Amino acid sequence: MDYPFVSLIVAVVATAGAVAGGVLVRGTTAVPAAAWSVVAWLALASEMAGRWGGGLSEPGLMASMRLVVVSLSLCPAMSLLGAKRPQHGVWQLIVGSLAVVLVLPVGRALVMMPGSMPHVHLLAEWFMLALAAVGWMNFIATRRRLAATLITGGQLVLMRPFVPGFALDTQIASVLGSPAIDCGGVFAGMLGTLLAVLQGWRRDGLRQAAGRSPHPLASLIDPPFFALRETLGAAWTLRIAERFDQIAVSRGWPCRLSFGGLIITGPERDAAWHRDATRAFTALMRRFVTVAWLRRHAGQ
């Protein structure tokens, strides 16, 4: 089987899925992360096209291109860590700078020692593993845990030439000479990407979860909160819940916002505080989404 060609086709399909994901997250600060995902999949498709066409036949070139692919694949998770207005735009410069720093060994290998392997520092190897783990942990408690696991698994497969322990050029060349394993990693990443897009398109599970509470305030807050949780992951939704709870305590509202939605903690004398709570929640969400997005997800 021509594994590089199969990997190329799979990467092209995953690129289309990443583009669809960018459309689904429109109106949120996750759009840059979706753009980084498209770039990473295009880079992977370019690598597989080069290997299939013979342009990346030398081990040094293969290793250099693989390091570029791995570095770009870590950018979407890094982008989500800074997905709060107004700094989310400037944050992309930091994400781009990270990618440049990670691919510096490629520049040294191509310019100073043409044909040689890129030598990644041990700290950079551990750092790449840590970034992959952070991206996975951000979604492991959400409904996209399987998609995140598949994507991270695919990342680790493609990253294996640059994990701690592969210090010799011969070892790296041997790993890169396993196109069948690479194809498995690409296929896992593609399945994760398409699954995430499918879950974003079909929100039946979120609709059921948001409809468990009969409280009128929960019916307003839970749907967009759950949707943002599945879009940005746990890090920022927990932060929103924390800030909302601080406001609730200071104003004496009988409610708390948890990772699983709004919880009414005490008896209600009246519903006058509902409007203030909704305004506070909307103000917090506006750091991550547009008004149009909130309206689109209010009745899901």
C-alpha positions as CSV (number, residue, x, y, z in Angstrom):
1,M,0.0,0.0,0.0
2,D,1.2,3.5,-0.9
3,Y,1.0,4.9,2.7
4,P,2.2,8.4,1.9
5,F,-0.5,8.8,-0.7
6,V,-3.2,7.5,1.7
7,S,-1.9,9.9,4.3
8,L,-2.1,12.7,1.8
9,I,-5.8,12.0,1.1
10,V,-6.6,11.7,4.7
11,A,-4.8,15.0,5.5
12,V,-6.8,16.8,2.7
13,V,-10.1,15.4,4.2
14,A,-9.0,16.6,7.6
15,T,-8.1,20.0,6.2
16,A,-11.7,20.3,4.9
17,G,-13.0,19.3,8.3
18,A,-10.9,22.0,10.0
19,V,-12.3,24.6,7.6
20,A,-15.8,23.4,8.5
21,G,-14.8,23.7,12.2
22,G,-13.8,27.3,11.6
23,V,-17.2,28.0,10.2
24,L,-18.9,26.4,13.2
25,V,-17.0,28.4,15.8
26,R,-17.6,31.7,14.0
27,G,-18.4,34.5,16.4
28,T,-16.0,33.1,19.1
29,T,-12.4,33.7,19.9
30,A,-11.7,30.1,18.9
31,V,-11.6,31.2,15.2
32,P,-7.8,31.7,15.3
33,A,-7.3,28.2,16.7
34,A,-9.3,26.8,13.9
35,A,-7.2,28.8,11.4
36,W,-4.0,27.3,13.0
37,S,-5.6,23.9,12.7
38,V,-6.1,24.4,9.0
39,V,-2.5,25.6,8.6
40,A,-1.2,22.5,10.5
41,W,-3.2,20.1,8.3
42,L,-2.0,21.8,5.2
43,A,1.6,21.5,6.3
44,L,1.0,17.8,7.0
45,A,-0.6,17.4,3.6
46,S,2.5,19.1,2.1
47,E,4.8,16.7,3.9
48,M,2.9,13.6,2.7
49,A,2.7,15.0,-0.9
50,G,6.5,15.5,-0.8
51,R,7.1,12.0,0.5
52,W,4.7,10.5,-2.1
53,G,6.3,12.4,-4.9
54,G,9.8,11.8,-3.8
55,G,10.7,15.3,-3.0
56,L,11.3,14.4,0.7
57,S,13.4,11.3,0.2
58,E,16.4,12.4,2.3
59,P,16.1,11.7,6.1
60,G,17.3,15.2,6.9
61,L,14.6,16.9,4.8
62,M,11.9,14.5,6.1
63,A,12.9,15.2,9.7
64,S,12.9,19.0,9.1
65,M,9.4,19.0,7.5
66,R,8.1,16.7,10.3
67,L,9.3,19.2,12.9
68,V,7.5,22.0,11.1
69,V,4.3,19.9,11.1
70,V,4.6,19.0,14.7
71,S,5.3,22.6,15.8
72,L,2.2,23.9,13.9
73,S,0.0,21.1,15.3
74,L,0.7,22.5,18.8
75,C,-0.5,26.0,17.8
76,P,-4.3,25.4,18.0
77,A,-4.1,24.4,21.7
78,M,-1.8,27.2,22.5
79,S,-4.1,29.7,20.7
80,L,-7.0,28.6,22.9
81,L,-5.1,29.5,26.1
82,G,-5.2,33.1,25.1
83,A,-8.7,33.2,23.7
84,K,-10.1,36.2,25.7
85,R,-10.8,39.6,24.3
86,P,-9.2,42.0,23.7
87,Q,-5.8,40.3,23.9
88,H,-6.8,37.2,21.8
89,G,-5.6,38.9,18.6
90,V,-2.2,39.9,19.9
91,W,-1.9,36.5,21.5
92,Q,-1.6,35.0,18.0
93,L,1.8,36.7,17.7
94,I,2.9,34.8,20.7
95,V,1.6,31.6,19.2
96,G,3.4,32.3,15.9
97,S,6.6,33.1,17.9
98,L,6.3,29.8,19.6
99,A,6.1,28.0,16.3
100,V,9.2,29.9,15.1
101,V,11.2,29.0,18.2
102,L,10.2,25.3,17.8
103,V,11.3,25.2,14.2
104,L,14.6,27.0,14.7
105,P,16.5,23.6,14.5
106,V,15.2,23.3,10.9
107,G,16.8,26.6,10.0
108,R,20.1,25.6,11.4
109,A,20.0,22.2,9.7
110,L,19.1,23.7,6.3
111,V,21.4,26.7,6.3
112,M,24.4,25.7,8.4
113,M,24.5,21.9,7.7
114,P,22.4,21.1,4.6
115,G,21.2,17.6,4.6
116,S,21.7,17.1,8.4
117,M,19.0,16.2,10.9
118,P,17.5,19.0,13.0
119,H,18.7,18.6,16.5
120,V,15.9,19.5,19.0
121,H,17.0,20.4,22.6
122,L,15.9,18.1,25.3
123,L,13.9,20.9,27.0
124,A,12.1,21.6,23.7
125,E,11.2,17.9,23.4
126,W,9.6,17.9,26.8
127,F,7.9,21.2,26.1
128,M,6.2,19.9,23.0
129,L,5.0,16.9,25.0
130,A,3.7,19.2,27.7
131,L,1.8,21.3,25.1
132,A,0.2,18.2,23.6
133,A,-0.9,17.1,27.1
134,V,-2.3,20.6,27.9
135,G,-4.4,20.6,24.7
136,W,-5.8,17.1,25.6
137,M,-6.5,18.0,29.3
138,N,-8.4,21.1,28.2
139,F,-11.1,18.9,26.7
140,I,-10.9,15.6,28.6
141,A,-13.8,16.7,30.9
142,T,-16.0,17.8,28.0
143,R,-18.1,15.9,25.5
144,R,-15.3,16.2,23.0
145,R,-13.0,14.0,25.1
146,L,-12.8,11.3,22.4
147,A,-12.1,13.7,19.7
148,A,-9.4,15.4,21.8
149,T,-7.9,11.9,22.6
150,L,-7.8,10.9,18.9
151,I,-6.2,14.2,17.9
152,T,-3.6,14.1,20.7
153,G,-2.8,10.4,19.9
154,G,-2.2,11.3,16.3
155,Q,0.0,14.2,17.4
156,L,2.1,11.9,19.5
157,V,2.5,9.4,16.7
158,L,3.8,12.1,14.4
159,M,5.9,13.6,17.2
160,R,7.7,10.4,18.0
161,P,11.0,11.3,16.3
162,F,11.3,14.2,18.6
163,V,10.4,12.7,22.0
164,P,13.1,12.4,24.7
165,G,15.2,9.3,24.0
166,F,15.6,9.6,20.2
167,A,18.9,11.4,20.3
168,L,20.7,9.6,17.4
169,D,20.2,10.5,13.8
170,T,19.9,6.8,12.9
171,Q,17.1,6.4,15.4
172,I,15.2,9.4,14.0
173,A,15.7,8.1,10.4
174,S,14.4,4.7,11.4
175,V,11.3,6.2,12.9
176,L,10.6,8.4,9.9
177,G,11.0,5.3,7.7
178,S,7.7,3.9,9.1
179,P,5.0,5.4,6.8
180,A,2.4,2.8,7.9
181,I,2.6,4.1,11.5
182,D,2.5,7.7,10.3
183,C,-0.6,6.9,8.3
184,G,-2.2,5.5,11.5
185,G,-1.5,8.8,13.3
186,V,-2.8,10.9,10.5
187,F,-6.0,8.8,10.3
188,A,-6.5,9.1,14.1
189,G,-6.1,12.9,13.9
190,M,-8.5,13.1,11.0
191,L,-11.1,11.0,12.9
192,G,-10.8,13.3,15.9
193,T,-11.1,16.4,13.7
194,L,-14.2,15.2,11.9
195,L,-15.8,13.9,15.2
196,A,-15.3,17.4,16.8
197,V,-16.9,19.0,13.8
198,L,-19.8,16.5,13.9
199,Q,-20.4,17.2,17.6
200,G,-20.3,20.9,16.9
201,W,-22.9,20.5,14.2
202,R,-25.2,18.2,16.1
203,R,-25.9,19.7,19.5
204,D,-28.5,17.2,20.7
205,G,-26.5,16.1,23.7
206,L,-25.9,19.7,24.8
207,R,-29.6,20.5,24.3
208,Q,-30.6,17.5,26.5
209,A,-28.1,18.5,29.2
210,A,-29.3,22.1,29.2
211,G,-32.9,21.0,29.5
212,R,-32.4,19.0,32.7
213,S,-33.0,22.0,34.9
214,P,-36.6,23.4,34.9
215,H,-35.3,26.7,36.4
216,P,-36.0,29.6,34.0
217,L,-32.6,31.2,34.6
218,A,-30.8,28.0,34.0
219,S,-32.6,27.6,30.7
220,L,-31.0,31.0,29.6
221,I,-27.5,30.4,31.0
222,D,-26.8,26.7,30.5
223,P,-27.1,26.4,26.6
224,P,-24.5,29.1,25.7
225,F,-22.3,28.1,28.7
226,F,-22.3,24.5,27.6
227,A,-21.6,25.5,23.9
228,L,-18.7,27.6,25.0
229,R,-17.4,24.8,27.2
230,E,-17.3,22.5,24.1
231,T,-15.7,25.2,22.0
232,L,-12.9,26.6,24.3
233,G,-12.5,23.7,26.7
234,A,-12.4,23.7,30.5
235,A,-9.8,26.4,31.1
236,W,-11.9,29.4,30.2
237,T,-15.3,28.1,31.1
238,L,-14.1,27.4,34.7
239,R,-12.8,30.9,34.8
240,I,-16.2,32.3,33.7
241,A,-17.8,30.1,36.4
242,E,-15.4,31.4,39.0
243,R,-16.0,35.1,38.1
244,F,-19.8,34.6,38.0
245,D,-19.7,33.0,41.5
246,Q,-17.8,35.9,42.8
247,I,-20.4,38.3,41.6
248,A,-23.2,36.0,42.9
249,V,-21.7,36.0,46.4
250,S,-21.1,39.7,46.5
251,R,-24.7,40.4,45.4
252,G,-26.4,37.7,47.4
253,W,-27.8,35.7,44.5
254,P,-28.9,32.1,45.5
255,C,-27.1,30.4,42.7
256,R,-23.7,29.1,41.6
257,L,-22.3,28.3,38.2
258,S,-20.4,25.0,38.0
259,F,-18.8,23.2,35.1
260,G,-22.1,21.3,34.8
261,G,-24.3,24.4,34.6
262,L,-26.2,26.7,36.9
263,I,-27.1,25.5,40.4
264,I,-29.8,27.1,42.5
265,T,-28.4,27.0,46.1
266,G,-31.2,28.4,48.2
267,P,-34.8,29.6,48.3
268,E,-35.8,32.6,46.1
269,R,-37.8,35.4,47.6
270,D,-38.4,36.9,44.1
271,A,-37.1,36.8,40.6
272,A,-35.8,40.3,40.4
273,W,-32.2,39.2,40.5
274,H,-32.6,37.0,37.4
275,R,-32.1,40.0,35.1
276,D,-29.0,41.1,36.9
277,A,-27.6,37.6,36.8
278,T,-28.3,37.3,33.1
279,R,-26.5,40.6,32.4
280,A,-23.5,39.6,34.5
281,F,-23.3,36.3,32.6
282,T,-23.6,38.0,29.3
283,A,-20.9,40.4,30.1
284,L,-18.6,37.6,31.0
285,M,-19.4,35.7,27.9
286,R,-18.8,38.7,25.7
287,R,-15.1,38.4,26.4
288,F,-15.2,35.3,24.2
289,V,-18.2,35.5,21.9
290,T,-20.3,38.0,20.0
291,V,-23.9,38.9,20.6
292,A,-25.0,37.1,17.5
293,W,-23.3,33.9,18.8
294,L,-25.2,34.2,22.1
295,R,-28.5,34.6,20.3
296,R,-27.7,31.7,18.0
297,H,-27.0,29.4,21.0
298,A,-29.7,30.7,23.4
299,G,-32.4,28.4,22.2
300,Q,-30.4,25.3,21.3
